[in-house]
């Protein structure tokens, strides 16, 4: 039954596109607006509640939580260096953002934007191997992290494919760098709840949180860009460019 309902909703979206009706999740801007850039920034912020709950009629999933598959981290060096692999990651807080700045693409240059997210919370499973603080610390359990004061710098390039006589936008290249003002990390349900190993690992994470964060960032940036790029293109392929202007 739900498949039939989803098909009906999708059919309604197609009809709305043909009729030129702009859906509620789009906040269009006037082409002659002297503060067009500010309008675009407000249009992005208008999307926040829709990103939080998802837009099922165009198959855009909720970003609360935002899902990522895996990060592999080498935290200490040597033949028995300490490694952590994070799996089934869920990131909470991505829909709560403020757009601080934006620069549109001009003369082939990429667009740029900066957004601020007050807090990102990460929950995941983890597997570890190696020696930590002279203690063998191979095992697995739950990983928790909180990033506060997150500043994301976005850069990308778009193309304008034409389908059925309408021009759309497509994100061809996209990158994200994330600066975090404050971070905390911990584990639980690990080592059969061996208190010594749990305390040793959490002590390491508390005292070396910046080291762990720096180890996470290259992969985290790449995976965030890849997943948000897919999400963005899923959205854009249903939204003719003219819907952004009136």
SVG drawing of the C-alpha trace seen along z (x, -y; Angstrom):
<svg xmlns="http://www.w3.org/2000/svg" viewBox="-2 -46 59 56">
<polyline fill="none" stroke="black" stroke-width="0.4" points="0.0,0.0 2.8,-2.4 4.4,-1.8 1.1,-2.8 0.9,-5.9 4.5,-6.9 3.9,-6.4 0.8,-8.6 2.8,-11.3 5.6,-11.0 3.0,-11.3 1.6,-14.5 5.1,-15.9 5.5,-15.3 2.2,-17.0 3.2,-19.9 6.5,-20.2 4.6,-20.2 2.2,-22.9 5.1,-25.0 3.9,-24.8 6.6,-25.5 6.5,-23.2 6.5,-24.5 10.1,-23.4 11.4,-25.9 11.6,-29.5 12.2,-31.4 14.0,-34.6 13.3,-37.6 15.8,-37.9 15.9,-41.6 16.4,-41.4 19.3,-43.8 20.2,-41.4 19.9,-38.2 22.7,-36.5 21.1,-37.1 17.8,-35.7 19.6,-32.5 21.1,-32.1 17.6,-32.5 16.3,-29.9 18.9,-27.4 17.8,-28.1 14.2,-27.6 15.1,-24.0 16.2,-23.1 12.9,-21.6 12.4,-19.7 15.9,-18.3 15.3,-17.3 12.2,-15.2 13.0,-14.3 11.1,-15.0 9.7,-11.6 8.0,-12.7 11.4,-13.3 13.1,-10.5 15.3,-12.9 15.9,-11.1 16.0,-12.8 19.4,-14.0 18.4,-13.4 20.4,-11.3 22.8,-11.5 24.3,-8.1 27.9,-7.2 29.4,-3.8 32.9,-3.6 36.0,-5.5 39.4,-3.8 41.8,-5.6 45.4,-4.9 46.0,-6.6 49.4,-5.5 52.4,-4.2 54.4,-1.0 53.7,2.6 51.2,2.8 49.9,-0.7 46.4,-1.5 43.7,-1.4 40.0,-2.2 37.4,-1.5 34.1,-3.3 31.1,-1.7 27.4,-2.4 27.9,-6.0 24.9,-8.2 25.4,-12.0 22.8,-14.2 22.5,-17.9 23.3,-18.4 20.0,-20.1 20.5,-22.8 22.7,-25.2 23.1,-28.9 24.5,-30.1 27.1,-32.7 28.5,-33.5 28.1,-32.5 29.8,-33.3 28.1,-32.2 30.1,-30.6 31.3,-33.2 33.5,-32.9 34.1,-29.2 35.2,-29.7 33.6,-27.4 30.9,-28.5 31.8,-28.8 29.7,-28.9 30.3,-28.8 27.7,-27.3 27.8,-27.0 26.4,-24.1 26.2,-24.5 26.6,-20.8 27.1,-17.5 26.6,-14.3 28.1,-11.0 27.0,-7.6 28.6,-4.5 30.0,-1.0 33.7,-0.6 36.4,2.1 39.9,1.5 43.2,3.3 46.7,2.8 48.3,1.6 47.0,-1.5 49.0,-3.0 51.0,0.2 47.8,2.2 46.5,4.5 43.2,2.9 41.7,4.9 37.9,5.2 34.8,3.4 31.8,1.5 30.0,-1.8 31.7,-5.1 30.3,-8.5 31.4,-11.9 30.1,-15.5 31.5,-18.3 30.6,-21.8 31.0,-25.1 31.3,-23.4 32.2,-25.6 31.9,-23.9 33.5,-25.5 31.8,-24.3 33.3,-24.5 31.8,-23.1 31.1,-23.4 27.7,-23.0 26.6,-22.3 23.2,-23.0 21.9,-20.0 18.7,-20.3 15.9,-17.7 12.6,-17.8 13.1,-21.4 13.9,-22.5 17.2,-23.5 18.4,-21.9 21.4,-22.2 23.8,-19.4 26.6,-19.3 29.7,-18.1 32.3,-18.6 32.0,-19.2 34.3,-19.4 33.8,-20.1 36.3,-21.1 35.1,-21.0 36.6,-23.1 35.5,-22.1 35.8,-24.4 35.3,-21.8 35.2,-18.0 34.6,-15.2 34.8,-11.4 34.2,-8.2 33.4,-4.5 31.0,-2.2 29.9,1.5 33.5,2.6 36.0,5.2 33.2,7.1 32.9,4.0 36.5,4.5 36.8,1.4 40.6,1.0 40.4,1.2 37.4,-1.1 39.0,-3.7 42.3,-3.5 40.6,-4.0 38.4,-6.8 41.4,-8.5 43.3,-8.3 40.3,-9.8 39.9,-12.6 43.6,-13.5 44.1,-13.1 40.8,-14.2 42.5,-16.6 44.8,-13.9 41.8,-11.6 39.9,-14.4 42.8,-15.3 43.0,-11.6 39.3,-11.5 39.1,-14.7 40.5,-13.7 38.2,-10.7 35.3,-12.6 35.6,-15.5 35.7,-13.1 32.7,-11.0 30.6,-14.0 31.2,-15.6 30.3,-12.4 27.1,-11.7 25.9,-15.4 26.8,-15.6 24.5,-12.6 21.8,-14.1 22.1,-17.5 21.9,-16.0 18.9,-13.9 17.2,-17.1 18.3,-19.1 17.3,-16.6 13.6,-17.3 13.9,-21.1 14.1,-23.0 16.5,-26.0 13.6,-28.4 11.9,-27.4 14.7,-29.3 13.7,-32.5 10.4,-34.4"/>
</svg>
